[in-house]
Amino acid sequence: MLYLVSMRVELPSTMPEEQANLIKAKEKAYAQDLQRAGLWRHLWRVVGQYANYSVFDVQSNDHLHQILSGLPLFPYMRIEVTPLAAHPSAL
């Protein structure tokens, strides 16, 4: 199943830089592992924001929830999920 996921990161301004950098490094490794596994199909940055649009190809709603809640930055994110279906005019 394909899902379009919008993620906006909102780190607290009081978070120490070292802590933020550690979380970001863990996030990058986790995201790249998911991309290599074919689950995180596309990852696009939103210009001028600490945000992205991503396409996930996973087994179910529960599987996507498990992946998203495992993101190291999850506690600091606003996430919107849109399930996708094939369009009849798509080639």
C-alpha positions, 0 to 999 in steps of 0.5 A: 500500500502506498502512502503520502506522508507529510512530516514537519519537524518542530524541535524545541528551541531549548534543546541542546545542539548536541542532543539535536545533532544526535537525534538527527544522525539517528533519524538519517540512519533509520530513514536510509535503512528504510529506503534501502529496504524499499519501504520509504520509496521517495523523500522530498524536502520542502524548500524553506522548511524543516519538513518533507513529503515522503512516499511509503510502500508498506503492508498496512496502516499498522505497519506505517504507524510502526515505522513512523512512531519509530522515527527518532524525531517522531516526538517532535513531528507533525505528521499527516498521512494520505493513503494513495490509490492508482489513478485511472489516467496514469500511464 
